[in-house]
Amino acid sequence: MTLLAYAGAALAEIAGCFAFWSWLRLGRSPLWMLPGLASLVLFAFLLTLVDSPAAGRAFAAYGGVYIAASILWMWLTEGQRPDRWDLTGGAVCLVGTAIILLGRRP
């Protein structure tokens, strides 16, 4: 369930931020803010579904998922193929996410 919540949150956050990017950087209509805001609300909701005793830990682990999803977004939506540095950085971040999520705790 955690992985689905993180994947959905990443998609919602990136889509919401891209809506604002489209308005402010690509000259799209200000109406792009409406679905962008809805998407950002969905993002925040989905993060509350992560099973974690501490919000900070859930948010920290999400950071790696967000970075990897952003690289995938860049490739699939914006048509910019990731280079080896993008892929290496994304992999390092996902390793960090796994350490945070799967690390043994007392």
C-alpha positions in Angstrom: 0.0 0.0 0.0 2.9 2.4 0.8 4.4 2.0 -2.7 1.0 2.8 -4.3 0.5 5.8 -2.1 3.9 7.1 -2.9 3.5 6.5 -6.7 0.1 8.2 -6.7 1.4 11.1 -4.6 4.4 11.5 -7.0 2.1 11.6 -10.0 -0.3 14.0 -8.3 2.5 16.4 -7.1 4.4 16.4 -10.4 1.1 17.0 -12.4 0.1 19.8 -10.0 3.5 21.5 -10.2 3.6 21.1 -14.0 0.2 22.8 -14.3 1.8 25.9 -12.6 4.9 25.5 -14.7 2.7 25.4 -17.8 1.0 28.6 -16.8 4.0 30.6 -15.7 6.7 29.3 -18.0 4.9 28.0 -21.1 2.3 30.8 -21.4 -0.7 28.6 -20.9 -4.0 29.9 -19.5 -4.3 30.7 -15.7 -7.1 28.1 -15.7 -4.3 25.5 -15.6 -4.1 26.4 -11.9 -7.5 24.7 -11.2 -6.6 21.1 -12.0 -3.1 21.9 -10.6 -4.5 22.8 -7.2 -6.8 19.8 -7.2 -3.8 17.6 -8.0 -1.8 19.1 -5.2 -4.6 18.4 -2.7 -4.7 14.8 -3.9 -0.9 14.6 -3.4 -1.2 15.7 0.2 -4.1 13.3 0.9 -2.2 10.4 -0.6 0.8 11.0 1.7 -1.4 10.6 4.7 -2.1 7.0 3.6 1.5 6.0 4.2 1.9 3.8 7.2 4.5 5.6 9.3 4.6 6.6 13.0 6.3 9.9 11.9 5.3 12.3 9.1 8.9 13.4 8.6 10.0 9.8 7.9 7.2 9.3 5.4 8.1 12.6 3.7 11.8 11.9 3.7 11.3 8.4 2.1 8.9 10.0 -0.4 11.6 12.4 -1.6 13.5 9.6 -3.4 10.3 8.4 -5.1 9.5 12.0 -6.2 13.0 12.4 -7.7 12.7 9.1 -9.7 9.2 9.9 -10.8 10.3 13.4 -11.9 12.9 11.9 -14.1 10.3 9.5 -15.6 8.0 12.5 -16.1 10.7 14.4 -17.9 11.2 11.5 -20.3 7.6 10.5 -20.9 5.8 13.8 -20.8 8.4 16.3 -21.8 10.3 14.1 -24.3 13.7 14.7 -22.6 15.6 11.5 -22.4 17.4 11.1 -19.0 21.2 10.9 -19.2 23.4 8.7 -17.1 23.6 11.3 -14.4 19.9 11.6 -14.1 19.5 7.8 -13.9 22.4 7.4 -11.4 21.1 10.2 -9.2 17.6 8.7 -9.3 18.9 5.3 -8.3 20.9 6.7 -5.4 17.7 8.4 -4.2 15.7 5.2 -4.4 18.4 3.4 -2.4 18.0 6.2 0.3 14.2 5.7 0.2 14.7 1.9 0.7 17.0 2.5 3.7 14.5 4.8 5.3 11.5 2.6 4.8 13.1 -0.8 5.4 15.7 0.0 8.0 15.5 -2.0 11.3 14.3 0.1 14.2 13.9 -0.9 17.8 
